[in-house]
Amino acid sequence: MIFQFGYSQESSDSTEIIHVFKEDYKTMVTHDINKHKSFCTEDYLLIENDAIWNMEREAIDYKKKEHRVIERNDHFDFKYIKVETTPLTQSTS
Protein backbone atom coordinates (compact mmCIF):
# COMPACT_ATOMS: atom_id res chain seq x y z
CA MET A 1 0.00 0.00 0.00
CA ILE A 2 1.40 3.38 -0.96
CA PHE A 3 0.02 6.62 0.45
CA GLN A 4 1.13 10.02 -0.65
CA PHE A 5 0.30 12.68 1.90
CA GLY A 6 0.60 16.40 1.46
CA TYR A 7 1.96 17.24 4.88
CA SER A 8 5.64 16.82 5.68
CA GLN A 9 8.58 18.09 3.71
CA GLU A 10 11.17 17.65 6.44
CA SER A 11 12.47 14.37 7.84
CA SER A 12 11.84 15.71 11.35
CA ASP A 13 8.12 15.54 10.57
CA SER A 14 8.03 11.73 10.43
CA THR A 15 5.97 11.67 13.64
CA GLU A 16 3.33 13.81 11.95
CA ILE A 17 3.32 11.54 8.90
CA ILE A 18 2.63 8.52 11.10
CA HIS A 19 -0.13 10.39 12.93
CA VAL A 20 -1.81 11.43 9.68
CA PHE A 21 -1.51 7.92 8.29
CA LYS A 22 -3.21 6.42 11.35
CA GLU A 23 -5.96 9.06 11.41
CA ASP A 24 -6.59 8.62 7.70
CA TYR A 25 -6.76 4.86 8.09
CA LYS A 26 -9.60 5.32 10.60
CA THR A 27 -11.74 6.87 7.83
CA MET A 28 -12.05 3.39 6.30
CA VAL A 29 -14.09 2.42 9.36
CA THR A 30 -16.17 5.61 9.59
CA HIS A 31 -16.52 5.95 5.79
CA ASP A 32 -15.84 9.67 6.16
CA ILE A 33 -14.68 10.52 2.65
CA ASN A 34 -14.39 14.25 3.41
CA LYS A 35 -12.03 13.62 6.29
CA HIS A 36 -10.08 11.18 4.11
CA LYS A 37 -9.79 13.85 1.41
CA SER A 38 -8.52 16.34 3.99
CA PHE A 39 -5.54 14.08 4.67
CA CYS A 40 -4.59 13.60 1.00
CA THR A 41 -3.04 15.63 -1.76
CA GLU A 42 -4.87 16.44 -4.99
CA ASP A 43 -2.78 13.86 -6.84
CA TYR A 44 -3.35 11.11 -4.25
CA LEU A 45 -3.12 7.53 -5.45
CA LEU A 46 -3.42 4.28 -3.54
CA ILE A 47 -1.76 1.24 -5.06
CA GLU A 48 -3.05 -1.93 -3.45
CA ASN A 49 -3.21 -5.52 -4.67
CA ASP A 50 -2.22 -4.49 -8.22
CA ALA A 51 -5.05 -1.92 -8.38
CA ILE A 52 -4.62 1.84 -8.62
CA TRP A 53 -7.21 3.86 -6.72
CA ASN A 54 -7.64 7.59 -7.17
CA MET A 55 -9.85 9.70 -4.91
CA GLU A 56 -12.87 9.37 -7.18
CA ARG A 57 -12.69 5.59 -7.09
CA GLU A 58 -12.24 5.60 -3.31
CA ALA A 59 -15.23 7.94 -2.86
CA ILE A 60 -17.41 5.46 -4.76
CA ASP A 61 -16.15 2.63 -2.56
CA TYR A 62 -16.66 4.61 0.66
CA LYS A 63 -20.25 5.43 -0.41
CA LYS A 64 -20.95 1.81 -1.31
CA LYS A 65 -19.75 0.62 2.10
CA GLU A 66 -21.12 3.45 4.27
CA HIS A 67 -23.72 1.22 5.95
CA ARG A 68 -21.27 -1.54 6.85
CA VAL A 69 -20.24 -1.82 10.46
CA ILE A 70 -16.55 -2.58 10.70
CA GLU A 71 -14.55 -3.50 13.75
CA ARG A 72 -10.82 -3.21 13.28
CA ASN A 73 -7.71 -3.38 15.37
CA ASP A 74 -5.01 -1.90 13.21
CA HIS A 75 -1.36 -2.09 14.13
CA PHE A 76 1.39 -0.37 12.18
CA ASP A 77 5.05 -1.09 12.59
CA PHE A 78 6.95 1.52 10.61
CA LYS A 79 10.49 0.38 9.92
CA TYR A 80 11.60 3.34 7.86
CA ILE A 81 10.17 6.63 6.66
CA LYS A 82 11.92 8.60 3.99
CA VAL A 83 10.84 12.14 3.17
CA GLU A 84 12.09 13.50 -0.10
CA THR A 85 11.81 17.15 -0.93
CA THR A 86 11.32 18.36 -4.44
CA PRO A 87 11.50 21.95 -5.61
CA LEU A 88 8.04 23.45 -6.14
CA THR A 89 9.38 25.70 -8.86
CA GLN A 90 12.50 25.42 -10.91
CA SER A 91 14.64 28.39 -11.75
CA THR A 92 15.11 29.07 -15.45
CA SER A 93 18.15 31.32 -15.04
C-alpha positions as CSV (number, residue, x, y, z in Angstrom):
1,M,0.0,0.0,0.0
2,I,1.4,3.4,-1.0
3,F,0.0,6.6,0.4
4,Q,1.1,10.0,-0.7
5,F,0.3,12.7,1.9
6,G,0.6,16.4,1.5
7,Y,2.0,17.2,4.9
8,S,5.6,16.8,5.7
9,Q,8.6,18.1,3.7
10,E,11.2,17.7,6.4
11,S,12.5,14.4,7.8
12,S,11.8,15.7,11.4
13,D,8.1,15.5,10.6
14,S,8.0,11.7,10.4
15,T,6.0,11.7,13.6
16,E,3.3,13.8,12.0
17,I,3.3,11.5,8.9
18,I,2.6,8.5,11.1
19,H,-0.1,10.4,12.9
20,V,-1.8,11.4,9.7
21,F,-1.5,7.9,8.3
22,K,-3.2,6.4,11.4
23,E,-6.0,9.1,11.4
24,D,-6.6,8.6,7.7
25,Y,-6.8,4.9,8.1
26,K,-9.6,5.3,10.6
27,T,-11.7,6.9,7.8
28,M,-12.1,3.4,6.3
29,V,-14.1,2.4,9.4
30,T,-16.2,5.6,9.6
31,H,-16.5,6.0,5.8
32,D,-15.8,9.7,6.2
33,I,-14.7,10.5,2.6
34,N,-14.4,14.2,3.4
35,K,-12.0,13.6,6.3
36,H,-10.1,11.2,4.1
37,K,-9.8,13.8,1.4
38,S,-8.5,16.3,4.0
39,F,-5.5,14.1,4.7
40,C,-4.6,13.6,1.0
41,T,-3.0,15.6,-1.8
42,E,-4.9,16.4,-5.0
43,D,-2.8,13.9,-6.8
44,Y,-3.4,11.1,-4.2
45,L,-3.1,7.5,-5.4
46,L,-3.4,4.3,-3.5
47,I,-1.8,1.2,-5.1
48,E,-3.1,-1.9,-3.4
49,N,-3.2,-5.5,-4.7
50,D,-2.2,-4.5,-8.2
51,A,-5.1,-1.9,-8.4
52,I,-4.6,1.8,-8.6
53,W,-7.2,3.9,-6.7
54,N,-7.6,7.6,-7.2
55,M,-9.9,9.7,-4.9
56,E,-12.9,9.4,-7.2
57,R,-12.7,5.6,-7.1
58,E,-12.2,5.6,-3.3
59,A,-15.2,7.9,-2.9
60,I,-17.4,5.5,-4.8
61,D,-16.1,2.6,-2.6
62,Y,-16.7,4.6,0.7
63,K,-20.2,5.4,-0.4
64,K,-20.9,1.8,-1.3
65,K,-19.7,0.6,2.1
66,E,-21.1,3.4,4.3
67,H,-23.7,1.2,5.9
68,R,-21.3,-1.5,6.8
69,V,-20.2,-1.8,10.5
70,I,-16.5,-2.6,10.7
71,E,-14.5,-3.5,13.8
72,R,-10.8,-3.2,13.3
73,N,-7.7,-3.4,15.4
74,D,-5.0,-1.9,13.2
75,H,-1.4,-2.1,14.1
76,F,1.4,-0.4,12.2
77,D,5.1,-1.1,12.6
78,F,7.0,1.5,10.6
79,K,10.5,0.4,9.9
80,Y,11.6,3.3,7.9
81,I,10.2,6.6,6.7
82,K,11.9,8.6,4.0
83,V,10.8,12.1,3.2
84,E,12.1,13.5,-0.1
85,T,11.8,17.2,-0.9
86,T,11.3,18.4,-4.4
87,P,11.5,22.0,-5.6
88,L,8.0,23.5,-6.1
89,T,9.4,25.7,-8.9
90,Q,12.5,25.4,-10.9
91,S,14.6,28.4,-11.7
92,T,15.1,29.1,-15.5
93,S,18.2,31.3,-15.0
